[in-house]
């Protein structure tokens, strides 16, 4: 019988407490942070007298299995705040949590509530924790052979780099050893696909402390893949009625006040720059700039829909503990577009944007996509309820009309309107946010936007925010992990490596290379003094789709011996035959128009 999500939550939450019990045995002076269950596992944060080692993890696992065998009861007790403080005496992080709960506040200016509040403590063996639960009945309900401690990392208390740095132990827990083994195998696959590892090995991108955290430096090979992806996207946009613009990286504070970003998004914005007595902010979004382009002159209904697109770099503050490779960064480029249309055009424009988004993702081989309809956030949103309801209905209708199955993400919309999010389910079953189509009925009002209708009167346009890759950096990371760095032929930074066996074949190899370059292929000649097998192995390790082996026989017959990255030896063939063989693969990523343009 398959366990429910709630059952697995309690199962893994209980395992986290077993870990804390073992840590208390090994380090009696340990200070405890938090220990929640997470997807496929759990973690617990500790302030310990020394740095943990792999040997410590092995010892903790042994103790955890013994504690499971002791079948310790999980006993829940309701207590007052003062009783909770007494029970967790000597635990500063628990004390802070108790004060946060009783004050109802999440900052450092804490005031105890005058109203009594009931908290719950859970005890098993000698370990007692401030905890809401739930837990299993006893440690014996866990499975000793299904527990594995994975690794240790550092984590700032409450995610704030100004607070103490704790040691975070990650673990996983399953009902059977077979389930655990399967999970470990998936983790190994994830490590092999990790874009951070592949990116470093293939020299696709890098970061530098001298530049700053969360800021990506694209290396030549990664930059070429990005160029190829953007070139396709540019052509696809132009064929489908978009016009490209470019906008600055900073804007005056008054712009962000009008847009509402300083009211609703300031925590994610960088501190202002003072220039000539005015404050300027690094842009977190491109939309206010596109609105200014729209407003350069009066617009007629005959000009609508107006679709403005941009590869615009934006900057958003992310806490250092949340940064992760290229998937969570502080500076990134969005393939952003904003569609300005009449109310009558809105439904079709949303459908077109949704269809276009799915088309682009599929061209890159990303087909396992889940759509989400994200509704109004319960806090920090603007606009009338009736407009939100109407906009949500418009998005729902577009999904239904396009035959796209979807889930509802309650409260997941932007502060200015609801949206459709397309999330990629990667090769390991993880979900990543990519494309989005968002309705916005607030910014047109805030910026007093108009168009002149057929009646000669001024009317308010509708606005659709739309991104396909989303973040170019995150999209690139998804491509790297999806293909394990072995990009399809049309995206590969180097498509063919020519391997002359001896110096005598160099002249012919360069002649073949020039022939391929004339056909638009990206090729190189390995003219090093290494042996042939080493050259072939180097091409394989660099994930180059094809290697041409050129010896005396190939020169005499005006052929090349072709090796394909996965299929191996394809035998000798002429350059013309090879070009014919790969024609379709080389032409993948050729943009098309999805709907006739008016």
N, C-alpha and C positions, 0 to 999 in steps of 0.2 A: 504494500500500500504506500502510495506517495504521500509524504508529509506536506502539510499546508505551509504557506509562508509564515503564519502565526506560530505554528509548531516549531519550525526551524528557527524562528526568532528566539523563542524561549530556550530551545536546545543550545544554540550558540551563545546566547546571553549567559546561560548557566555555565557553559564551558569557560567563558571569560572569568567568571568568579572562581572557578577551580584554578585557573592560571594565577589569579591574585592570591589565592590560598597558598599555592606552591611558592610564590614569590615571597610571601610573608614568612614562610618557613626558612627560606634560604637567606633572606635579608630582613631580620626582625625590625629594623629601623626604616623600612621602606615607606615612602610617602606615595599615596595612591591618587591618581587623577581620575580619568573616566575609562570605562571598559564596555563599549557598546558592541552589539553584533553588527556586522556589515554583510554585503553580498558575499555569499560563499564562505563566511568566516567571522572573525571577531578581532578586536585588538584591545589592549589595555595599556594606559600610560602610567609610567612609574618614575619617581624621583629616587634614584638609588645611589649608594655610596661609591660605586665604580661602574665603569662601562662593561656591559654584558659581552660575553664571548659565545662562540658556537658551543663550547663545552657547557656553558651555563644553560643554554637552550636545551641541550640533551638532558641535563640534570633536571630541569624544570618539567620536561615531558615525562620523565620517570616518576617524579613526584605526583604529577597530575594523574597518571594512570593508577597509582596507589590510592589517591584520594577518591577517584571514581570507584575503586573496589571497596572502599570503606563505607560507601552508601550513606554519606552524610546528608541529613535532612536540610532542605532550604526552608528556614523558618522566617516568616514575615511578621514584623511587629509595627503597629502604628504608634508613632511618638510625636511629641511636640517638638518644636524647633530646639528648645533648650535641651530636651532629652537627646535629640539627635547630635547636638554639639558635644554633649557629655560622652555619648557612645563612640564618637569619632575623635575624641581628644587626641591632640598630637598630630592630627592630619590637616594641615593648612589648606589643602585644595578642597577637601570636603567641607571645611568651615566656610570657605568662600562660596561654594555651591549652595550651602544651606542659607547663607545670607542673601544670595541672589534670588533664591526661590521665595524666601519670606518677604523680600522687598518688592518682588515683581519687576526688578530692573536688571538690565544687562550691561551696566557701566560701573565705574568705580565709586560713584557717589551714592553709597548704599545707606538706606534708612530702613530700619526694622519696621515691619508692619505692626500696627496696633491690634489688628485682628489676629486671633489665634489661627494657626495653620497646622494641619496634620501631615506628617511625613511618614515614609515607610522605610524601615531598615530590613535588610535580608541578612541572615546569619547562616553560615555552614561551617562546622568545626570551630576554629578559632578566628575565622575571618568574618567581619561584619562590614556591611557596605550600605551607604545611602543609595537607595535604588527604588525605582517604580515597578520593577519586575517586567514581565512575568518570568518565572523560572519553572523548571521541571520539579517534580516532587522531591527528588533527592539525586545526589551525584551518581548513584547507581543506575539511573535512567539514561545516563550518557554512555558512550561506547569508547572504551579505552583505546582500542586499536584503530578507531576512526579519528583520533586527535593527532594533529601535527602542528608544531610551532615552525613558522616559515622564516621569519627574519626580524631584525630589529632596525628601527630607524629613529631619527630624532623628530620631535614635535614640540612646538612651543605651546605652553599652557594656554588654552582657549584660542589657539591660532594666532596669537599676538607675539611678534618677534621681540617685543619689549618685555615680555614675561619670561619666567624660567623655561629652560629647555629640558624636556623630559625624554625618557627612552620609551619608545612605543614598540611593544611586542605584538607582531601579527601572527595569527594562527588560523587554523581551519578545523572544522569538526563535522563528521558525517556519521550516518547510522551504520555503515559497514566499511570494512577495510577496502572492499572492491570500489565503493564510491570514493573513498579517499584516494586510492591509487589512480582512478580516472581523473580526479581533480588535479592531482600532482602532474599527470601527463598533460592536462590542459595548460597548467602553469608553465610547463616546459615549452610547450608550443607558443605560449604568449611571449616568453623570453626570446624565443627564436624570431618572433615577428616584431619585437619591440623596436619602434622607429628610432628610439634614442641609440640603441646598439647598432642597428643597421646604418643609421645616418652617420655615425662616427666611423664605422668600418668602411663604408663606401664613399666617405668624404662628401656627403650631401649638404650638411649644414653644421654649424658650430655655434657656441656661445662663448662669451668672454667676460670675466669679472671686471676687466677694464672698461667694458661697454656697459654692463649692468645686467642684473637678473631679468629673465623673461624677455630679452631682446635678441632676436635671431639674426645670425650672420649666415647668409646663403652662400655656400661654396659653389664653384663653377658647375659641377654636375647637377647638384640640386637646383641651382638657378636655371639650368637649361630645361629641366623637367618642368619647372614652374613656368618658364617662357612658353613651352609647348602647350601646356594646359591653358594658359591665359590667351594664347593665340587662337586656340580652338574656341574658347569662350567668347573672345572678341568677335570672331567671324559669325558665331551663332547668334550673338546679340544683334549684330548689324542686319543679318538676314531676317531676324524676327522683330524688326521695327524699333530697336533701341538706338539712342544716340549717346555717344560717349562724351563725358566732360571730365575736367580735373579741377580739384579744389584745394585750398591751403590746408596746412596741418594745424593751424591755430585760428581761433576766432575770439572776438571781443566778448566780455562777460555778458553784455546786454543781449547778445544773440542767444546765449544759453539760458538767460533769464526768461526770454520770450518763449523759447522752446519748452521750458519746464525742466530741463536737465539739472539745473542748479537746485531745483526744489526736490526732484525725485531721483536723481542719479548722482548727486555730488560725491557720495562716498566712493564711487568708482572713478572719479575724475582726479587728475593731478592738480597740485596746487597751482594757483595762477602765476603768470608772469606779468610784471609791471612794465609797460612800454608807453612812454610819453604820457604818463599819468593815468593811463587806462589799464584795466586788468584784462589779460588774454588767457584762454585755456587751450591746452592741447585737446584736439577734438576726440570725443569718445564715439561719435557717430557722424555720418556724412549728411544726414537728412536736412539740417538747417541750411547747409550750403546749397543743396539742390533747390530748395525752396527759393533762395535768393536769386538763382538763375531763372527760375520760373517767373519771378516778379520783376525782371529787368524791363518789361514792357507789358502793356495790357494784352491779355490773351483772349482769343475768340474760341468759341466751341468748335470751329472748323479745324483748329490746331490740335484738338484732343482726340484720342489720348496722346499725351506727351510722355515718352519713356526715357528718362535720363539714367545713364549707367556710368559707373566709375570703379576702377580698382583703387579704392581709397584707403590709405593707412590710417588707423585710429589707435588711440592709446587709452588703456583702462588700467586702473590700479588693481592688482591682485596681490593678496598677501603672499609673502615668499613661500610659506608652507603649502600653498595650493598650486604653485607653478609646477608644470610637468611637461618637459620636452617641448614639442611644438603644439601640443593640444591645449595648454593653458599658459598663455604668455601675456606680456604687458603691452607689447606693440605688435599689431597684426594688420593685414590687409584684407578688406572685405570686397568681394565682387558685388558691390552694392548697386541697387537700382531703385528708382522711385517713379511710380506711374501716377500721373495726374490725369483724371478723367471726369466725365460727367456722371451724374448718378445713374443714367441709363446705360452707360458703358461698364459700370463697375463689375457686374456679375461676369461678363465675358472676359474682362481683363484679369479677374482673379482666376478664372478657369485657365486662361492662356498662361498665366504665370505658373500655376501649378503644373500644367502639362509640360511647360518648358523646363521647369526644375527637374522633373522626373526624367525627361529626355536627356538632359546634360549628365546627370548621375549615371544613367545606364550606358552612355557613351564611354565612360571610364570604367565600365565593368562592375559598377556598384548597383546591385539589383535588389538586395535584401533590405528593403526600406520599409519603415513603419511611419505612418502619418499620425500626427496628434493635432487635435483641435484644442487650442489653449484659450481658456476663458479669462474673465476679468479677475485680476488679483484682488484679494480681500482688503489689502492696504496699499497705499501709494499708487493710486490710479486716478485718472481725471476723466471727466465727461459724464453725461447723463446716462442713467440706467437704460432708458429706452433706446439710445443710440448704440450702447453696447449690445443689447439684445438683438437689434436689427443687424448689426455687423456680424455677430456670431452666427445668425441665421444665414447671412450671405456666404460665409465661409463654409458652413455645413452644406449649403446647396451646391457650392462648387465641388466639394469632395464627392457628393452623391452624383452630380452630373458627369464627373470624370470617372466614376466607378472605382474610386479609391477608398478602400476600407480604412478606418481610422479609430483611434482611441481618444477619449476626452481627458485632457490635462486640466483639471479644475484649478483655477487661480494661476495658471501658468502664462497668461498673456503679458504683453508689455504694458507699461504704465499708460500708454496712449491708445491702446486698442488690442483686440484679440488677434490671434494668428494661427496659421497652420505651420507646424514644424515637421520636417522630414528628417528622421533619424536613421542612421546607418546601423544595421546589425552586422558587426564584423565577423570574421572567420571564427572568433572565439565566443560568439554570442553576446559580446558587449555592445552597448548602444551608445552612439555618438551623435550629437546635434550637428546637422549640416545645413540644409536649405531651410528657408523660412519665407512665408508670405504673410504679411501683416497689414491689417486695415488700420487706417488712422483718420479719424474724423475730428481730432483735436488740434493737430498742428495747422491745418488749413484755417481754423478759426483763430488760433493764437497769432498767426502771421497775417491774418486778414487777407487771405488769398481769394481771387475772383477770376471768373471768365465771363465774357459777354455772350449770352445765349442767343438763339434765333429770334427771341422776342425783343432784343436790344437791351435787356436788363442784365444787371450783374448777378451772377450766381456763384455759389461756393463749390469748388471742385472737390472730388474725393481723392484720397492719396493712398497708395499701396506701397509699402516697403517690401523689397524683395531681394534676397541674396540666394545664390545657388551653391557655390562652394561654402558659403558662410565665411569663415576665416580661411584664407588661402593656406595659412600655416597648418591649421588643423586638417584641412582637406588633404594636404600633401602628406601629413603623418598617416592619415587613413589609407592613402594610396600605397605608401611604403609598407604598412603592415598587411594590407590586403594582398599585395603581390610579393611579400617578403623581400622587397627590394628588387625583384626580378620583373621590371616593368615590361608591359607589352611592347612590341617592336616600335610602334609609332611614338611611344613615350620614352623609350630608352635613351639615356643621354649619349651612349655609344652603342651603335647598332651592330657593327661588324669589326672584329679584330683580325687583321691579316697576320699570319704567322709564317714567315719564310723560314725554311729549315736551315739554310746556310746563307752566307753573304751573297752567293751567286744568284739567289732568287730575289734580292732586294729591288732591283730595277723593275722587274715584272710586277712585284707586289705593289710598288708605288704607282705603276701604270693602272693596275686594277683599282687601287684606291681612288685615283682620279676619275676613273669611269663611274664608280659608285657615287662619288661626290657630285658628279655632273647630274646624277639622277636624284640628288637631294638627300642622299644617305649620309649618316654620321659615322665615319670610319677612322681607323688608326692602323698603323703598321708597327708591330712589335719588332723593332730593330735591335733589341738588346742581344747580348751575347749568351743568353741563357739557352739551355737545351729545349727542344721542341715541347716535350711533355710539361716542363715548367711554364712555358709560355701559354699552353692550352689551359693549364690549371689556373694561372693568373687571370685569364679571360673568364673562366668559370666563376672564380671567386668575386670578380667584379660584376657578375650578373649580366655579361654582354650576351645578347641573344644568339649571335652567330660568330664562329671562328672559321677562317679560311686557312687551311693548311696548304702551303705552296712549296713543292719540291721540284726536282728536275723534271719529273714526268708531267706535272701540271704546266710548267713553262713550255715544254715541247708540244703539248696538246692544247695550249691556250685555254686551260680550264682551271678550276679551283676545287680543292677537296673540302666539302662543307660539313661542319659540325654544328648541330643545333643544341641550344642550351639544355634542353630536357631530353630530346630524342636521340642525341648522340650523333654518330656518323651517318650522314645522308649520301655519302659517295661523291664522286667527281661530277661536275657540271660546268657548263659555260656561265659566264657572268650574265648573259642574256637570259638563260634558263633560270638562274637564281632570282633575277629581277621579276620574271614572270611568276615564279613560285611565291614570292613575298609581296606581290603587288597589292592584294587585298589588305594584308596586315599593315603595310606601309601607309595605306590610304585611310585606315581607320581614324576616327576623330575628324572627319570632314564634315563640316557643319551643314545643316539643311534648314529650310524654312518649314515650320510646322503648320502654319495656317496662312492662307493668302492675305497679304496686307492690303488694306483699303487704299 
